[in-house]
Amino acid sequence: MSTDRIEKTVVLQAPLERVWRAISDAREFGSWFGMALDGPFVAGNRVVGTIAPTQVDPDVAATQAPHAGTRVVLDVEAVEPMRRFAYRWSPDIGDGGATHATTTLVTFDLEPVDGGTRLTITESGFDAIPLERRATVLAGNDAGWTAQTGLIAQYLALAPR
């Protein structure tokens, strides 16, 4: 496993346009991801939110609940319709702010495939996190992105429009 990046790929049984809306509309994104966000995703803008347990899966919501209300800042880097959404954020919400000066880049890349849409989520930049925290943050986020790929699939099955 790389020390600098996490990559997760999932084929979603939904058309490209529907998956795009689920990742690029801040309200939809927040409902499956587990955040309440204060505005739309616009390249170059900052969106501030708080952890608000997902509305999709009660087991994942239970793991998010201890973090409810925790502030999250997303600096939107790219909104390329039907293709790519990217933001920077502090990768370790549980550290009391120690790594908030260090951000990672999260990208959601979409590709139409037979029967649905391939979504690849990549988070990179972990090598900039202090060594004493890096392995813990990387492992936590790796598990988190595994959960998130499941959440978006569940969300799209529950809200197919």
Contacts in CASP RR format, 6 or more apart in sequence:
PFRMAT RR
TARGET T0000
AUTHOR 0000-0000-0000
METHOD contacts of the structure
MODEL  1
MSTDRIEKTVVLQAPLERVWRAISDAREFGSWFGMALDGPFVAGNRVVGT
IAPTQVDPDVAATQAPHAGTRVVLDVEAVEPMRRFAYRWSPDIGDGGATH
ATTTLVTFDLEPVDGGTRLTITESGFDAIPLERRATVLAGNDAGWTAQTG
LIAQYLALAPR
1 138 0 8 1.000
1 142 0 8 1.000
3 126 0 8 1.000
3 127 0 8 1.000
3 134 0 8 1.000
3 135 0 8 1.000
3 138 0 8 1.000
4 124 0 8 1.000
4 125 0 8 1.000
4 126 0 8 1.000
4 127 0 8 1.000
5 122 0 8 1.000
5 123 0 8 1.000
5 124 0 8 1.000
5 125 0 8 1.000
5 126 0 8 1.000
6 121 0 8 1.000
6 122 0 8 1.000
6 123 0 8 1.000
6 124 0 8 1.000
6 126 0 8 1.000
6 138 0 8 1.000
6 141 0 8 1.000
6 142 0 8 1.000
6 145 0 8 1.000
7 120 0 8 1.000
7 121 0 8 1.000
7 122 0 8 1.000
8 120 0 8 1.000
8 121 0 8 1.000
8 122 0 8 1.000
8 145 0 8 1.000
8 146 0 8 1.000
8 148 0 8 1.000
8 149 0 8 1.000
9 118 0 8 1.000
9 119 0 8 1.000
9 120 0 8 1.000
9 121 0 8 1.000
10 118 0 8 1.000
10 119 0 8 1.000
10 149 0 8 1.000
10 150 0 8 1.000
10 152 0 8 1.000
10 153 0 8 1.000
11 113 0 8 1.000
11 115 0 8 1.000
11 116 0 8 1.000
11 117 0 8 1.000
11 118 0 8 1.000
11 119 0 8 1.000
12 19 0 8 1.000
12 116 0 8 1.000
12 117 0 8 1.000
12 118 0 8 1.000
12 119 0 8 1.000
12 152 0 8 1.000
12 153 0 8 1.000
12 156 0 8 1.000
13 115 0 8 1.000
13 116 0 8 1.000
13 153 0 8 1.000
13 156 0 8 1.000
13 157 0 8 1.000
14 22 0 8 1.000
14 116 0 8 1.000
14 117 0 8 1.000
14 156 0 8 1.000
14 160 0 8 1.000
15 112 0 8 1.000
15 116 0 8 1.000
15 117 0 8 1.000
16 82 0 8 1.000
16 110 0 8 1.000
16 112 0 8 1.000
16 116 0 8 1.000
16 117 0 8 1.000
17 82 0 8 1.000
18 117 0 8 1.000
18 156 0 8 1.000
18 160 0 8 1.000
18 161 0 8 1.000
19 110 0 8 1.000
19 116 0 8 1.000
19 117 0 8 1.000
19 119 0 8 1.000
19 152 0 8 1.000
19 156 0 8 1.000
20 81 0 8 1.000
20 82 0 8 1.000
20 110 0 8 1.000
21 28 0 8 1.000
22 28 0 8 1.000
22 29 0 8 1.000
22 32 0 8 1.000
22 152 0 8 1.000
22 155 0 8 1.000
22 156 0 8 1.000
23 29 0 8 1.000
23 85 0 8 1.000
23 108 0 8 1.000
23 110 0 8 1.000
23 119 0 8 1.000
23 152 0 8 1.000
24 41 0 8 1.000
24 79 0 8 1.000
24 81 0 8 1.000
24 85 0 8 1.000
25 40 0 8 1.000
25 41 0 8 1.000
26 37 0 8 1.000
26 39 0 8 1.000
26 40 0 8 1.000
26 41 0 8 1.000
26 47 0 8 1.000
27 37 0 8 1.000
28 155 0 8 1.000
28 159 0 8 1.000
29 35 0 8 1.000
29 37 0 8 1.000
29 41 0 8 1.000
30 36 0 8 1.000
30 37 0 8 1.000
30 52 0 8 1.000
31 54 0 8 1.000
31 55 0 8 1.000
31 56 0 8 1.000
31 155 0 8 1.000
32 54 0 8 1.000
32 55 0 8 1.000
32 56 0 8 1.000
32 151 0 8 1.000
32 152 0 8 1.000
32 154 0 8 1.000
32 155 0 8 1.000
33 54 0 8 1.000
33 148 0 8 1.000
33 151 0 8 1.000
34 51 0 8 1.000
34 52 0 8 1.000
34 53 0 8 1.000
34 54 0 8 1.000
34 55 0 8 1.000
34 61 0 8 1.000
34 64 0 8 1.000
35 49 0 8 1.000
35 50 0 8 1.000
35 51 0 8 1.000
35 52 0 8 1.000
35 72 0 8 1.000
36 49 0 8 1.000
36 50 0 8 1.000
36 52 0 8 1.000
37 47 0 8 1.000
37 48 0 8 1.000
37 49 0 8 1.000
37 74 0 8 1.000
38 47 0 8 1.000
38 48 0 8 1.000
38 49 0 8 1.000
39 47 0 8 1.000
40 47 0 8 1.000
41 47 0 8 1.000
41 74 0 8 1.000
41 76 0 8 1.000
41 79 0 8 1.000
41 85 0 8 1.000
41 87 0 8 1.000
42 76 0 8 1.000
42 79 0 8 1.000
43 76 0 8 1.000
43 77 0 8 1.000
43 78 0 8 1.000
43 79 0 8 1.000
44 75 0 8 1.000
44 76 0 8 1.000
44 77 0 8 1.000
45 75 0 8 1.000
45 76 0 8 1.000
46 73 0 8 1.000
46 74 0 8 1.000
46 75 0 8 1.000
46 76 0 8 1.000
47 73 0 8 1.000
47 74 0 8 1.000
47 76 0 8 1.000
47 87 0 8 1.000
48 71 0 8 1.000
48 72 0 8 1.000
48 73 0 8 1.000
48 74 0 8 1.000
49 71 0 8 1.000
49 72 0 8 1.000
49 73 0 8 1.000
49 74 0 8 1.000
50 68 0 8 1.000
50 69 0 8 1.000
50 70 0 8 1.000
50 71 0 8 1.000
50 72 0 8 1.000
51 64 0 8 1.000
51 67 0 8 1.000
51 68 0 8 1.000
51 69 0 8 1.000
51 70 0 8 1.000
51 72 0 8 1.000
51 93 0 8 1.000
52 68 0 8 1.000
52 69 0 8 1.000
53 60 0 8 1.000
53 61 0 8 1.000
53 62 0 8 1.000
53 64 0 8 1.000
53 65 0 8 1.000
53 68 0 8 1.000
54 60 0 8 1.000
54 61 0 8 1.000
54 64 0 8 1.000
54 151 0 8 1.000
55 61 0 8 1.000
56 151 0 8 1.000
56 154 0 8 1.000
56 155 0 8 1.000
56 158 0 8 1.000
57 150 0 8 1.000
57 151 0 8 1.000
57 154 0 8 1.000
60 147 0 8 1.000
60 151 0 8 1.000
63 147 0 8 1.000
67 93 0 8 1.000
67 94 0 8 1.000
70 93 0 8 1.000
70 94 0 8 1.000
72 89 0 8 1.000
72 90 0 8 1.000
72 93 0 8 1.000
73 89 0 8 1.000
73 90 0 8 1.000
74 87 0 8 1.000
74 88 0 8 1.000
74 89 0 8 1.000
75 87 0 8 1.000
75 88 0 8 1.000
75 89 0 8 1.000
75 103 0 8 1.000
76 86 0 8 1.000
76 87 0 8 1.000
77 86 0 8 1.000
77 87 0 8 1.000
77 88 0 8 1.000
77 105 0 8 1.000
78 84 0 8 1.000
78 85 0 8 1.000
78 86 0 8 1.000
78 107 0 8 1.000
79 85 0 8 1.000
82 110 0 8 1.000
83 109 0 8 1.000
83 110 0 8 1.000
84 107 0 8 1.000
84 108 0 8 1.000
84 109 0 8 1.000
84 110 0 8 1.000
85 107 0 8 1.000
85 108 0 8 1.000
86 105 0 8 1.000
86 106 0 8 1.000
86 107 0 8 1.000
86 108 0 8 1.000
87 105 0 8 1.000
87 106 0 8 1.000
88 103 0 8 1.000
88 104 0 8 1.000
88 105 0 8 1.000
88 106 0 8 1.000
89 103 0 8 1.000
89 104 0 8 1.000
89 106 0 8 1.000
90 97 0 8 1.000
90 99 0 8 1.000
90 100 0 8 1.000
90 102 0 8 1.000
90 103 0 8 1.000
90 104 0 8 1.000
91 99 0 8 1.000
91 102 0 8 1.000
91 103 0 8 1.000
91 104 0 8 1.000
91 123 0 8 1.000
91 126 0 8 1.000
91 129 0 8 1.000
91 137 0 8 1.000
91 141 0 8 1.000
92 98 0 8 1.000
92 99 0 8 1.000
92 129 0 8 1.000
92 133 0 8 1.000
92 136 0 8 1.000
92 137 0 8 1.000
92 141 0 8 1.000
95 133 0 8 1.000
95 137 0 8 1.000
98 130 0 8 1.000
98 133 0 8 1.000
99 129 0 8 1.000
99 130 0 8 1.000
99 133 0 8 1.000
99 137 0 8 1.000
102 128 0 8 1.000
102 129 0 8 1.000
102 130 0 8 1.000
104 123 0 8 1.000
104 124 0 8 1.000
104 125 0 8 1.000
104 126 0 8 1.000
104 128 0 8 1.000
104 141 0 8 1.000
105 122 0 8 1.000
105 123 0 8 1.000
105 124 0 8 1.000
105 125 0 8 1.000
106 121 0 8 1.000
106 122 0 8 1.000
106 123 0 8 1.000
107 120 0 8 1.000
107 121 0 8 1.000
107 122 0 8 1.000
107 123 0 8 1.000
107 124 0 8 1.000
108 119 0 8 1.000
108 120 0 8 1.000
108 121 0 8 1.000
109 119 0 8 1.000
109 120 0 8 1.000
109 121 0 8 1.000
109 122 0 8 1.000
110 117 0 8 1.000
110 118 0 8 1.000
110 119 0 8 1.000
111 117 0 8 1.000
111 118 0 8 1.000
111 120 0 8 1.000
112 118 0 8 1.000
119 149 0 8 1.000
119 152 0 8 1.000
121 145 0 8 1.000
121 148 0 8 1.000
121 149 0 8 1.000
123 141 0 8 1.000
123 145 0 8 1.000
126 134 0 8 1.000
126 137 0 8 1.000
126 138 0 8 1.000
126 141 0 8 1.000
127 134 0 8 1.000
129 137 0 8 1.000
129 138 0 8 1.000
END
